[in-house]
Amino acid sequence: MIVVLPIALIICLLVIQGAPALSLKFLFSYPSEGMRAGGIFPAIVGTIYLVLGTIVFAVPLGVMAAVYLSEYARPNALTRLIRLSIVNLAGVPSIVYGLFGFGIFVLLLGFGVSLLAGSLTLALLVLPVVIVAAEEALLSVPQTFREASLALGATKWQTIRRVVLPNALPGVITGVVLAIARAAGETAPILFTVAAFYLPRLPRSVFDQAMALPYHLFIMSTQVPNAPPGIQWGTALTLLIIVLGMNLIAAVIRARFRRRRPW
Amino acid sequence: MVDGDISVSIGDLNVYYGDFHAIKHVSVDIKARDITAFIGPSGSGKSTVLRAVDRMNELIPGARTTGEVVIDDRNIYEPDVDVVELRKRVGMVFQRANPFPMSVFDNVAYGLRIHGTASGKELGAHVERSLRAAALWDEVKDKLRQSAFALSGGQQQRLCIARVLAVGPEILLMDEPASALDPISTLRIEDLMRDLAKQYTIIIVTHNMQQAARVSTYTGFFLSGELIEFGRSDKIFTKPEDKRTEGYITGRFG
């Protein structure tokens, strides 16, 4: 109860306060009158772009890392170091990622404040989630499948690609969806790497800045005096629906996987 | 000790798991196109010797093998032996039927696809041939697209045999292939083995002495990692020379 109550209260409050603000016009129009009216369309689009960019970088890297850890790594000092790094990576405060991304991607590599820099920063942030979920999924594939494949003369890589990965896919997807939810909701990592206060148009290349829902919510609450509270509540509710929706999809995939698992 | 062609010649085989000396100086010849059974109590090392013939022990971390296993005048433990080629020639059927979570057809086609042996129309013909050879075709010809898990346990095990046959091996290793099956399915597997023995060299590991006596021409008795006695099955099961063999087959231990 103690756990459920605050969550229920937050959701109730958001729905009560935010629902009246939600409308097609709110979702599909640009902010206007110095952010004090209009909608949040560019922030929604920016968040979608950021999520896509994060997936592009984090998923291949994360899945490859998980394949290495579960199929190739021997239990030695290097492997322990890698695992320790992943655990620690998951524990680093997100603002640190933001500053790291600003230093490396924005300044050092010269990407500027851009979708590219923001996606890379978010990708680093969600990498541990993807690796851990993917590795768990790979380890849940029975050893007998690997043995059967190798005994038929398959190479290790053929076994991984044709037998292990396809059977681990639902678990991998679960991790990906959780990563998306995380990437969509974070503010600190995008603060210095991609987020724009206001843009009159949508980003056109990966080197453009973008607006994003969590940052929009942050500025509407702190940087814009006399902003109507409806915009803030509406933004918060939209963000919550996107994130909870993602988590729900992850849960459904996982449940289906468990039920359909034939072994 | 063995008449006729020899398919596999094991010489002074030792297998270690870490510090544990699991297989001790085992030497035995396996007759070609015939059935040889390995019997012995649990932990006697019979499965380990079997797995040494297609180098499957290498998958176990910390396992080490010395001695030789000669197939076609070549020791398969020489460093330049291609394990993939070896495992194409030496197929393995496991204790529990372990079809892949794919359709019946894809299970049999798996080996053909990874080795690029057949494709298109040829693939279908090859799959049918393998299923027929495993005495399964008539039962599954209308279920080729269904999941392999929809088959019964005995059918799944014959599917695994078909999957191995499709790769075109000369030697079949069977690790208690019927121990998880009911008596009827077990008899079908034994019939199949006798049929396959016309073309293939078969080594079977079994706990079931009646089974060994029924299907095999030669039998080896293992105890604590040593090959205690080896000879024609009719002799091993009626007039064993070693007291320990006699004790085991008469049920005094094991």
Boltz contact constraints between the chains, C-beta under 6 A:
constraints:
  - contact:
      token1: [A, 144]
      token2: [B, 98]
      max_distance: 6.0
  - contact:
      token1: [A, 148]
      token2: [B, 98]
      max_distance: 6.0
  - contact:
      token1: [A, 151]
      token2: [B, 87]
      max_distance: 6.0
  - contact:
      token1: [A, 151]
      token2: [B, 92]
      max_distance: 6.0
  - contact:
      token1: [A, 152]
      token2: [B, 111]
      max_distance: 6.0
  - contact:
      token1: [A, 152]
      token2: [B, 167]
      max_distance: 6.0
  - contact:
      token1: [A, 153]
      token2: [B, 84]
      max_distance: 6.0
  - contact:
      token1: [A, 153]
      token2: [B, 87]
      max_distance: 6.0
  - contact:
      token1: [A, 153]
      token2: [B, 88]
      max_distance: 6.0
  - contact:
      token1: [A, 154]
      token2: [B, 114]
      max_distance: 6.0
  - contact:
      token1: [A, 158]
      token2: [B, 114]
      max_distance: 6.0
  - contact:
      token1: [A, 163]
      token2: [B, 100]
      max_distance: 6.0
  - contact:
      token1: [A, 262]
      token2: [B, 101]
      max_distance: 6.0
  - contact:
      token1: [A, 262]
      token2: [B, 149]
      max_distance: 6.0
